[in-house]
Amino acid sequence: MNAPKLLPWYARRAGVSIERAEALWRKAVRQATTDTGWVGNAEYYGAAMDTFIALLEAEEASLCTPSMGGIFRAQARVMRLPLTMMEDFSNAAAHWQRCVGVPRRAA
């Protein structure tokens, strides 16, 4: 049985290579053949797709790819810190001048 046309999409979504997804598809087809005993009907194709999705999910869970989102967010906060401090300092200085006021000279 030919691989589904969406196999590259499934592979990319799971984060595996297309070659690995094709190997998982062949394994799913073999499993569906032994489970259903038929080849080419809707039940067979459904069993093959269900097995393929389960195998892809298991493969995705076994990958150890780190999530970089948190690291990038922390780095962005660190890079903004000097600007935030300067902004807070200028706001505090303006507030101080408004509250205390500049003493006027007696004429």
N, C-alpha and C positions, 0 to 999 in steps of 0.2 A: 504494500500500500504506500502511496506517495505521501510525503510529509505535508502537513497543512501549509497553506500559503502564508499564514500568520505566524509560522514558526520563528522567523527572525524577530518579530515583535515580542512574542512570548519570551524568547531568549534574552532580549535586551531588557525587558521588564524585570526578569529574574536576576539579571546580572551575570549570566553565563554566556559562554561563547556559542556561536551557531553550531559548530561541530559537536560540542557537548550536548546541545539541545537535540541535534539529529540522532545522536547515540541514545539519548533518553527516549526519543520518539520510537526508535526501533525496539527498545526494550518494552515500551508501552504496547506496541503492536503485538509483540510476542505474548505478552501477558493477556491482552484482550483475546487473542486467538485461543489460548488455553482456557480462558474463563468462559467464553461464549460458545466455542466450538464451531463458529461460523466465521466466514470472511466476507466482508463487503456489504453487510446490511446495516441498518441504522443502530441496532443494539451494539454491534461490533464497534462501529465508529464512536459511539458514545462512551463505551467502556475504554477504548483506546485514548480518547481525549481526557476522560476522568483520571486515568492512570498517569497520563503524560503530565497533567497539571499537578497531581500529587507528587510525582517525581521531581518536577521543577521546583515546587515549594520546598521539598526536602533538600534539594541541591542548594537553593538559596539560603536556607537556614544553616547549612554547613559551611558557607563561605564566611571568612573572617575579614570582612571589609569594614574598616573603622568609619564612623560617622564624623564628618569633618565640620558639620554645621555649627556645633557648639564651640569648636576651636576658633572658627572664623568670627563668630559673634563676640567671643571674648577678646580677640585681637582688635576688633573694631572698637570695642569699648576702651581698651587700653590706649589706642591711638587717639581717641577723642578726649581723653582725660585732661591733657594740658589745656585744650580749648575750653573745656567745661570749667576748669579751675579759674582761668582768666576771666571768663564770663561771670562766674560767681564773685570774683574779687572786684570786678568793675561795678557790679550791682551793689555789693556791700559798701564800696567807697561812695557811690552816688547816694545810697540810703544814709550813710553817716553824715554826708554834707547836708542833706535835707534836714535831718533831725537836729544836728548840732548847730548847723549854720555857720557861716563865716562871720566872725565878729566885725562890726563896722567901726570905722574910725570916727571918732568924734570930731566934728568940724569946728 
